[in-house]
Amino acid sequence: MGDPAGINPRKPLPSFRRTADKFLPVSVEARRKKLVRYLETCGNYVLFDELFELLKRPILKSFEVPTEYSSDVNGVAVVEFDDDETESTLQIPYESWGTPWVVDEKGFNWSHESLLFLQARLFWRSVEELALNNNEQEKWSVLRWVFRPAIWKHYVFDKKRGKSLCLPVHERNDPFSYHNCCMSARMDEELVRQGVRRNIPVEIYKAVEDVCTFD
């Protein structure tokens, strides 16, 4: 029969399909395939293995982490993990810290002070990751976190309806977004973002920017 007239078979499919006069978000798998097609057809795009080679080197070289948020990550030797090995389950005793303020889905109580500390700790721990060697996966996660747009799409699958739902999420509503963690750490998010931007190759920034559009 051939291709219908006027339709380019190489053109990516739209992000939404029409069913019963309603536009529904495509599945997560379809979005991944769309991203793969985009990466394959992007002429100036570096391959991910080459991209991660660039991320093996430290991005930040000089910074000072407040004592209360610093970790011992620089003094811990790297341990290779065999995929065939099974990790043992570590039981960590839970003790409520401060006056309960909110209760999470697991039933744990969180005080206002503990949330603020964890947000600030996450910010500084992420900064530390950008200064380490041979942690390209962690750097990639941090960069996506830093450059994520203020509003992103969160996809969930509704088993009862048998379809995926798209829920827009604003950075203010995510307790551990880059925006909120910067506020708890009392850091200017735009200045930090600009500083990271100046220290990464243009290929990495382009890759992060393009991938974040599919979030």
Backbone as CSV, one residue per row, in Angstrom:
resi,resn,N_x,N_y,N_z,CA_x,CA_y,CA_z,C_x,C_y,C_z
1,MET,0.823,-1.208,0.000,0.000,0.000,0.000,0.866,1.271,0.000
2,GLY,2.067,1.165,0.627,2.933,2.348,0.671,2.538,3.302,1.787
3,ASP,3.314,4.361,1.957,3.039,5.341,2.991,1.964,6.306,2.510
4,PRO,1.081,6.753,3.428,0.072,7.743,3.052,0.738,9.005,2.541
5,ALA,0.098,9.647,1.605,0.654,10.851,1.006,0.813,11.943,2.043
6,GLY,1.944,12.612,1.958,2.173,13.751,2.843,2.709,13.398,4.207
7,ILE,2.947,12.104,4.504,3.426,11.702,5.828,4.858,11.234,5.713
8,ASN,5.720,11.817,6.501,7.127,11.434,6.529,7.311,10.290,7.516
9,PRO,7.676,9.086,7.059,7.801,7.952,7.984,8.897,8.135,9.012
10,ARG,9.844,9.042,8.776,10.925,9.257,9.739,10.596,10.314,10.778
11,LYS,9.525,11.005,10.593,9.159,12.064,11.516,8.653,11.462,12.820
12,PRO,9.156,11.911,14.011,8.701,11.363,15.291,7.208,11.517,15.465
13,LEU,6.604,10.542,16.116,5.181,10.590,16.367,4.839,11.689,17.364
14,PRO,3.637,12.224,17.324,3.250,13.250,18.287,3.310,12.694,19.704
15,SER,3.396,13.593,20.677,3.502,13.169,22.061,2.157,12.713,22.631
16,PHE,1.073,12.996,21.923,-0.236,12.607,22.425,-1.021,11.908,21.323
17,ARG,-1.896,10.988,21.726,-2.776,10.333,20.777,-4.217,10.699,21.117
18,ARG,-5.060,10.717,20.133,-6.443,11.123,20.343,-7.324,9.898,20.494
19,THR,-8.040,9.822,21.583,-8.954,8.722,21.845,-10.213,9.291,22.477
20,ALA,-11.333,9.037,21.844,-12.622,9.508,22.358,-12.599,11.014,22.610
21,ASP,-12.040,11.750,21.623,-11.985,13.206,21.669,-11.190,13.744,22.852
22,LYS,-10.316,12.913,23.409,-9.478,13.374,24.514,-8.022,13.063,24.202
23,PHE,-7.165,13.961,24.540,-5.738,13.738,24.326,-5.152,13.080,25.560
24,LEU,-4.554,11.896,25.370,-3.977,11.157,26.475,-2.471,11.077,26.294
25,PRO,-1.703,11.163,27.383,-0.245,11.063,27.261,0.171,9.675,26.827
26,VAL,1.200,9.588,26.025,1.694,8.297,25.578,2.408,7.617,26.728
27,SER,2.650,6.319,26.581,3.282,5.554,27.641,4.738,5.983,27.826
28,VAL,5.302,5.607,28.974,6.694,5.933,29.254,7.613,5.276,28.226
29,GLU,7.288,4.051,27.831,8.096,3.346,26.855,8.107,4.078,25.518
30,ALA,6.953,4.615,25.118,6.884,5.368,23.869,7.735,6.630,23.951
31,ARG,7.756,7.276,25.113,8.578,8.470,25.293,10.051,8.124,25.210
32,ARG,10.430,6.966,25.751,11.827,6.549,25.681,12.242,6.283,24.234
33,LYS,11.359,5.629,23.480,11.668,5.362,22.082,11.802,6.665,21.294
34,LYS,10.970,7.639,21.648,11.043,8.928,20.972,12.377,9.601,21.276
35,LEU,12.834,9.496,22.524,14.118,10.070,22.893,15.259,9.394,22.145
36,VAL,15.201,8.057,22.034,16.239,7.318,21.320,16.288,7.750,19.859
37,ARG,15.117,7.889,19.240,15.076,8.327,17.838,15.676,9.723,17.689
38,TYR,15.394,10.575,18.656,15.925,11.938,18.594,17.451,11.931,18.694
39,LEU,17.971,11.147,19.626,19.420,11.091,19.808,20.116,10.523,18.578
40,GLU,19.469,9.553,17.931,20.080,8.927,16.757,20.115,9.859,15.560
41,THR,19.156,10.786,15.483,19.067,11.668,14.318,19.703,13.035,14.550
42,CYS,20.167,13.294,15.782,20.770,14.598,16.090,22.202,14.612,15.573
43,GLY,22.490,15.454,14.591,23.781,15.443,13.925,24.954,15.833,14.806
44,ASN,24.795,16.829,15.687,25.907,17.313,16.495,25.920,16.737,17.895
45,TYR,25.219,15.660,18.092,25.055,15.094,19.420,26.122,14.035,19.696
46,VAL,26.812,14.152,20.835,27.806,13.148,21.192,27.108,11.928,21.761
47,LEU,27.710,10.755,21.571,27.150,9.537,22.117,27.278,9.549,23.631
48,PHE,26.379,8.799,24.294,26.358,8.837,25.750,27.644,8.272,26.354
49,ASP,28.248,7.277,25.718,29.493,6.755,26.278,30.589,7.806,26.210
50,GLU,30.609,8.602,25.144,31.570,9.693,25.039,31.229,10.810,26.030
51,LEU,29.938,11.014,26.227,29.496,12.037,27.174,29.943,11.679,28.585
52,PHE,29.775,10.427,28.972,30.161,10.007,30.313,31.670,10.018,30.501
53,GLU,32.419,9.884,29.403,33.868,10.006,29.517,34.237,11.413,29.977
54,LEU,33.503,12.403,29.487,33.754,13.786,29.894,33.378,14.013,31.353
55,LEU,32.388,13.245,31.843,31.910,13.424,33.209,32.765,12.703,34.244
56,LYS,33.748,11.943,33.798,34.608,11.254,34.758,35.506,12.234,35.508
57,ARG,35.794,13.346,34.875,36.645,14.350,35.513,35.814,15.262,36.416
58,PRO,36.417,15.827,37.465,35.683,16.744,38.348,35.182,17.965,37.586
59,ILE,33.995,18.415,37.934,33.422,19.620,37.331,33.762,20.842,38.178
60,LEU,33.655,20.691,39.492,33.999,21.768,40.414,35.305,21.430,41.116
61,LYS,36.140,22.428,41.336,37.447,22.186,41.948,37.612,22.883,43.295
62,SER,37.039,24.049,43.453,37.217,24.778,44.704,35.872,25.218,45.265
63,PHE,35.541,24.722,46.431,34.334,25.120,47.132,34.478,24.685,48.585
64,GLU,33.686,25.247,49.440,33.768,24.946,50.863,32.405,24.523,51.368
65,VAL,32.327,23.298,51.866,31.073,22.767,52.404,31.016,23.070,53.893
66,PRO,29.913,23.629,54.377,29.795,23.874,55.816,30.041,22.605,56.616
67,THR,30.675,22.734,57.756,31.075,21.581,58.563,29.905,20.670,58.883
68,GLU,28.753,21.241,59.218,27.617,20.410,59.619,27.035,19.597,58.476
69,TYR,27.404,19.936,57.224,26.879,19.211,56.067,27.956,18.421,55.321
70,SER,29.193,18.513,55.745,30.265,17.821,55.032,30.210,16.323,55.279
71,SER,30.770,15.559,54.353,30.793,14.100,54.472,32.235,13.614,54.361
72,ASP,32.423,12.306,54.511,33.761,11.719,54.410,33.993,11.092,53.041
73,VAL,33.241,11.561,52.037,33.286,10.920,50.729,34.679,10.990,50.102
74,ASN,35.417,12.057,50.375,36.750,12.192,49.788,37.774,11.251,50.414
75,GLY,37.469,10.721,51.594,38.418,9.843,52.250,38.056,8.376,52.193
76,VAL,37.029,8.037,51.409,36.572,6.649,51.296,37.039,6.063,49.978
77,ALA,37.667,4.913,50.044,38.166,4.269,48.827,37.014,3.748,47.984
78,VAL,37.213,3.752,46.664,36.203,3.252,45.739,36.198,1.730,45.779
79,VAL,35.013,1.137,45.914,34.871,-0.320,45.963,34.076,-0.770,44.749
80,GLU,34.643,-1.659,43.969,33.952,-2.192,42.801,32.855,-3.148,43.253
81,PHE,31.681,-3.020,42.647,30.546,-3.864,43.020,30.233,-4.807,41.881
82,ASP,30.186,-6.089,42.198,29.876,-7.107,41.211,28.368,-7.230,41.077
83,ASP,27.874,-7.157,39.833,26.429,-7.233,39.613,25.856,-8.566,40.072
84,ASP,26.690,-9.606,40.123,26.190,-10.915,40.550,26.025,-10.998,42.057
85,GLU,26.668,-10.089,42.779,26.553,-10.103,44.223,25.210,-9.523,44.652
86,THR,24.717,-10.026,45.735,23.455,-9.543,46.286,23.753,-8.686,47.502
87,GLU,23.129,-7.518,47.540,23.350,-6.618,48.664,22.560,-7.095,49.873
88,SER,23.189,-7.056,51.030,22.504,-7.447,52.254,21.585,-6.328,52.701
89,THR,20.459,-6.699,53.273,19.500,-5.718,53.749,19.977,-5.140,55.072
90,LEU,20.156,-3.842,55.107,20.639,-3.173,56.306,19.457,-2.554,57.035
91,GLN,19.274,-2.946,58.271,18.191,-2.418,59.081,18.689,-1.204,59.859
92,ILE,18.131,-0.054,59.545,18.522,1.180,60.222,17.414,1.578,61.186
93,PRO,17.708,1.663,62.479,16.656,2.045,63.440,16.168,3.457,63.170
94,TYR,14.863,3.626,63.277,14.273,4.939,63.012,13.921,5.615,64.332
95,GLU,14.385,6.835,64.475,14.056,7.635,65.643,13.567,8.991,65.170
96,SER,12.407,9.375,65.649,11.845,10.657,65.252,12.699,11.794,65.781
97,TRP,12.935,12.782,64.942,13.792,13.912,65.282,12.932,15.164,65.387
98,GLY,12.780,15.672,66.600,12.019,16.885,66.807,10.516,16.622,66.843
99,THR,9.766,17.695,66.867,8.302,17.605,66.922,7.746,17.210,65.559
100,PRO,6.944,16.124,65.481,6.390,15.696,64.186,5.633,16.831,63.504
101,TRP,5.910,16.988,62.216,5.282,18.052,61.429,4.442,17.469,60.300
102,VAL,4.989,16.480,59.591,4.264,15.776,58.544,4.548,14.280,58.676
103,VAL,3.663,13.475,58.103,3.828,12.023,58.092,3.884,11.564,56.645
104,ASP,4.930,10.793,56.275,5.056,10.348,54.891,4.239,9.091,54.642
105,GLU,4.285,8.594,53.394,3.468,7.449,53.007,3.873,6.164,53.717
106,LYS,5.088,6.141,54.299,5.559,4.969,55.046,5.165,5.033,56.518
107,GLY,4.548,6.147,56.906,4.140,6.292,58.293,5.188,6.912,59.193
108,PHE,6.298,7.418,58.610,7.349,8.032,59.406,7.036,9.508,59.650
109,ASN,7.323,9.949,60.859,7.108,11.352,61.220,8.328,12.188,60.843
110,TRP,8.070,13.367,60.271,9.138,14.286,59.902,8.893,15.624,60.593
111,SER,9.923,16.101,61.279,9.831,17.432,61.873,10.259,18.474,60.838
112,HIS,9.893,19.704,61.094,10.273,20.784,60.180,11.788,20.932,60.121
113,GLU,12.442,20.801,61.273,13.901,20.941,61.324,14.602,19.834,60.553
114,SER,14.097,18.613,60.649,14.746,17.498,59.954,14.619,17.628,58.444
115,LEU,13.483,18.127,57.974,13.304,18.331,56.538,14.261,19.402,56.020
116,LEU,14.381,20.498,56.748,15.291,21.560,56.331,16.734,21.064,56.295
117,PHE,17.124,20.278,57.298,18.480,19.747,57.333,18.726,18.808,56.163
118,LEU,17.762,17.917,55.874,17.935,16.958,54.792,18.004,17.660,53.440
119,GLN,17.208,18.705,53.254,17.257,19.466,52.005,18.626,20.115,51.818
120,ALA,19.131,20.758,52.874,20.451,21.389,52.788,21.538,20.340,52.611
121,ARG,21.388,19.208,53.280,22.384,18.135,53.162,22.405,17.576,51.744
122,LEU,21.246,17.453,51.116,21.169,16.972,49.745,21.852,17.935,48.787
123,PHE,21.672,19.235,49.018,22.325,20.223,48.162,23.842,20.083,48.231
124,TRP,24.395,20.075,49.440,25.846,20.038,49.582,26.426,18.694,49.174
125,ARG,25.679,17.628,49.382,26.162,16.316,48.941,26.227,16.264,47.413
126,SER,25.285,16.906,46.751,25.295,16.965,45.292,26.481,17.778,44.786
127,VAL,26.798,18.870,45.496,27.970,19.672,45.134,29.234,18.831,45.256
128,GLU,29.317,18.022,46.309,30.478,17.156,46.487,30.628,16.169,45.334
129,GLU,29.509,15.651,44.836,29.559,14.700,43.732,30.182,15.322,42.484
130,LEU,29.927,16.608,42.281,30.456,17.289,41.092,31.964,17.483,41.171
131,ALA,32.546,17.275,42.347,33.983,17.488,42.516,34.766,16.185,42.579
132,LEU,34.104,15.042,42.375,34.768,13.747,42.483,35.184,13.213,41.114
133,ASN,36.041,12.207,41.128,36.478,11.518,39.914,35.697,10.217,39.729
134,ASN,35.539,9.823,38.456,34.984,8.513,38.099,33.609,8.241,38.717
135,ASN,32.761,9.241,38.733,31.385,9.064,39.202,30.421,9.687,38.190
136,GLU,30.608,9.312,36.930,29.865,9.959,35.850,28.355,9.812,35.976
137,GLN,27.890,8.657,36.472,26.442,8.462,36.629,25.874,9.424,37.670
138,GLU,26.604,9.592,38.775,26.145,10.498,39.826,26.157,11.943,39.339
139,LYS,27.204,12.327,38.607,27.254,13.694,38.061,26.086,13.935,37.108
140,TRP,25.786,12.944,36.274,24.680,13.078,35.320,23.362,13.306,36.057
141,SER,23.145,12.581,37.157,21.915,12.753,37.944,21.863,14.139,38.577
142,VAL,22.990,14.602,39.089,23.033,15.925,39.710,22.763,17.017,38.679
143,LEU,23.352,16.893,37.500,23.154,17.904,36.463,21.700,17.957,36.000
144,ARG,21.078,16.812,35.868,19.655,16.794,35.511,18.827,17.445,36.609
145,TRP,19.213,17.242,37.845,18.517,17.833,38.996,18.676,19.350,38.993
146,VAL,19.891,19.826,38.721,20.168,21.266,38.748,19.469,21.995,37.604
147,PHE,19.481,21.402,36.405,18.951,22.092,35.223,17.520,21.689,34.871
148,ARG,16.875,20.985,35.743,15.490,20.599,35.475,14.618,21.847,35.427
149,PRO,13.646,21.895,34.509,12.790,23.090,34.413,11.922,23.254,35.653
150,ALA,11.375,24.454,35.832,10.567,24.739,37.015,9.317,23.873,37.065
151,ILE,8.780,23.524,35.904,7.612,22.649,35.826,7.974,21.468,34.937
152,TRP,7.800,20.266,35.453,8.081,19.076,34.652,6.896,18.124,34.697
153,LYS,6.945,17.114,33.848,5.849,16.162,33.721,6.169,14.880,34.485
154,HIS,5.248,14.495,35.347,5.394,13.253,36.100,4.353,12.263,35.569
155,TYR,4.827,11.129,35.054,3.937,10.141,34.456,3.690,8.999,35.433
156,VAL,2.436,8.675,35.622,2.045,7.541,36.460,1.081,6.674,35.663
157,PHE,1.108,5.380,35.924,0.231,4.454,35.220,-0.948,4.092,36.111
158,ASP,-2.145,4.348,35.618,-3.380,4.043,36.338,-3.840,2.644,35.931
159,LYS,-3.694,1.673,36.834,-4.059,0.296,36.512,-5.549,0.145,36.262
160,LYS,-6.366,0.882,36.996,-7.814,0.768,36.825,-8.250,1.258,35.441
161,ARG,-7.647,2.345,34.985,-7.999,2.894,33.675,-7.181,2.274,32.555
162,GLY,-6.068,1.640,32.917,-5.218,1.018,31.907,-4.504,2.017,31.024
163,LYS,-4.115,3.137,31.580,-3.442,4.152,30.773,-2.536,4.992,31.659
164,SER,-1.618,5.699,31.021,-0.714,6.583,31.740,-1.340,7.968,31.892
165,LEU,-1.062,8.590,33.011,-1.551,9.936,33.280,-0.361,10.876,33.439
166,CYS,-0.509,12.067,32.941,0.555,13.068,33.015,0.181,14.111,34.063
167,LEU,1.011,14.229,35.094,0.747,15.173,36.168,1.844,16.237,36.188
168,PRO,1.521,17.477,35.896,2.539,18.532,35.954,2.947,18.788,37.400
169,VAL,4.250,18.891,37.642,4.779,19.117,38.989,5.620,20.392,38.972
170,HIS,5.331,21.280,39.905,6.119,22.509,40.021,7.225,22.297,41.047
171,GLU,8.363,22.922,40.812,9.509,22.757,41.701,9.201,23.139,43.142
172,ARG,8.267,24.054,43.350,7.916,24.454,44.714,7.186,23.333,45.454
173,ASN,6.540,22.438,44.707,5.750,21.379,45.326,6.525,20.093,45.552
174,ASP,7.756,20.038,45.074,8.610,18.872,45.309,9.561,19.224,46.449
175,PRO,9.430,18.569,47.610,10.229,18.966,48.768,11.733,18.882,48.543
176,PHE,12.183,18.009,47.622,13.612,17.842,47.411,14.042,18.281,46.015
177,SER,13.326,19.244,45.458,13.754,19.828,44.186,14.984,20.697,44.421
178,TYR,15.689,20.986,43.349,16.870,21.848,43.431,16.492,23.208,44.019
179,HIS,15.364,23.734,43.624,14.879,25.031,44.096,14.732,25.036,45.614
180,ASN,14.021,24.045,46.154,13.772,24.010,47.595,15.033,23.695,48.392
181,CYS,15.903,22.847,47.836,17.139,22.522,48.542,18.063,23.738,48.606
182,CYS,18.075,24.544,47.551,18.873,25.770,47.569,18.342,26.736,48.629
183,MET,17.040,26.820,48.762,16.458,27.715,49.758,16.856,27.277,51.164
184,SER,16.815,25.966,51.433,17.186,25.478,52.765,18.668,25.670,53.039
185,ALA,19.492,25.534,51.977,20.939,25.728,52.129,21.321,27.203,52.093
186,ARG,20.327,28.087,51.860,20.549,29.532,51.780,21.558,29.887,50.686
187,MET,21.342,29.254,49.545,22.191,29.514,48.394,21.346,30.082,47.262
188,ASP,21.948,30.967,46.467,21.270,31.548,45.313,21.272,30.512,44.186
189,GLU,20.105,29.965,43.869,20.037,28.868,42.902,20.536,29.276,41.519
190,GLU,20.284,30.504,41.093,20.714,30.924,39.764,22.225,31.111,39.705
191,LEU,22.809,31.633,40.762,24.268,31.805,40.779,24.971,30.451,40.766
192,VAL,24.451,29.501,41.532,25.030,28.161,41.549,24.875,27.502,40.184
193,ARG,23.697,27.635,39.592,23.446,27.041,38.281,24.376,27.634,37.220
194,GLN,24.575,28.948,37.274,25.473,29.590,36.320,26.917,29.136,36.523
195,GLY,27.305,28.951,37.802,28.654,28.486,38.078,28.901,27.088,37.534
196,VAL,27.906,26.199,37.694,28.017,24.845,37.142,28.051,24.908,35.623
197,ARG,27.209,25.764,35.061,27.143,25.892,33.600,28.489,26.308,33.012
198,ARG,29.199,27.200,33.682,30.485,27.681,33.169,31.576,26.614,33.236
199,ASN,31.373,25.602,34.081,32.421,24.601,34.288,32.189,23.294,33.548
200,ILE,31.150,23.212,32.729,30.903,21.986,31.980,31.019,22.261,30.480
201,PRO,31.498,21.279,29.713,31.581,21.456,28.253,30.198,21.697,27.655
202,VAL,30.176,22.363,26.526,28.906,22.678,25.880,28.150,21.415,25.486
203,GLU,28.886,20.322,25.178,28.211,19.069,24.804,27.389,18.517,25.958
204,ILE,27.933,18.622,27.168,27.221,18.108,28.330,25.983,18.947,28.612
205,TYR,26.146,20.277,28.540,24.995,21.143,28.795,23.891,20.899,27.771
206,LYS,24.266,20.738,26.503,23.280,20.477,25.454,22.568,19.155,25.712
207,ALA,23.309,18.145,26.146,22.708,16.839,26.415,21.712,16.918,27.566
208,VAL,22.109,17.588,28.651,21.220,17.727,29.805,19.973,18.511,29.423
209,GLU,20.160,19.580,28.674,19.038,20.423,28.257,18.059,19.636,27.402
210,ASP,18.578,18.838,26.465,17.708,18.068,25.586,16.976,16.958,26.340
211,VAL,17.690,16.266,27.224,17.059,15.174,27.966,15.994,15.690,28.915
212,CYS,16.233,16.854,29.528,15.268,17.413,30.458,13.958,17.779,29.773
213,THR,13.975,18.038,28.479,12.739,18.357,27.777,11.812,17.165,27.694
214,PHE,12.343,15.958,27.914,11.524,14.756,27.867,11.061,14.333,29.254
215,ASP,11.423,15.048,30.299,10.966,14.733,31.657,9.491,15.052,31.785
